[in-house]
């Protein structure tokens, strides 16, 4: 999972993908993520209104090019709209006693992304009210397996995100971003596994936000997985990243911490189906909730 914040969607926050097993030559993933949020903030000359739903369909392909090397390519398509989940999510938050945030202040199923810059600015830097669909920024990544044993795998990654989207549509930052990270996987027993990723991203910009991008953005992931058998499994994952922008006091443009809980089912034919839900642990720092559906095929 990655932060589905539409205002920083163009910033490169790499997705931690499991490394290809030594007996596999390639893998394809197709992931559908539906994110819904309502955030209203006004602080120190900045005003922000983010109310809407985004649907991201992301294809990811991985190929082994040598015994210790592999390449990954990722192409996402994003659709922004008012959505249909506002009442469902509001009822879910009330049922669990979770904060409802700004939802009671807004009409249901409407789209509006607006950001008004700080001192000396005139007019809205971002003002989107119409539904639209487009390709977002794509990435290419190379991974090297530094350590591989029966219980531990350590991989080193370097990636580039290319500006294949459009800044005015909130699907790109209009720049080339670069990131490096280390991923580890530890088998804790027959049924339990721990995965972790720690890295740094360097964004080329945060367009169309009229703000300066952070020089580097630390990010990390920790996931605990339990395999109930050869076909079923559950997982709990925490993702976090620092602020992507400088000189903003708004929570929605600051650091984010997300909690994802889900599971998977693997067929006898090698297909793997995944289902998960993500909540914002740091309330207001990322979209309220995201639903993830994944399909994976490995050869």
Secondary structure, 3 states (H helix, E strand, C coil): CCCCCHHHCCCCCCCCCCCCCCCCCEEEEEEEEEEEEEEEEEECCEEEEEEEEEEEEEEEEEEECCCCEEEEEEEEEEEEECCCCHHHHHHHHHHHCCCCCCHHHCCCCCCEEEEECCCCCCCCCEEECCCEEEECCEEEEEEEEEEECCCEEEEEEEEEEECCCCHHHCCCCCCCEEEEEEEEEEECCCCEEEEEEEEEEECCCCCCCCCCECCCEEEEEEEEEEECCCCEEEEEEEEEECCCECCCCCHHHCCEEEEEEEEEEECCCCEEEEEEEEEECCCCCCCCEEEEEEEEEEC
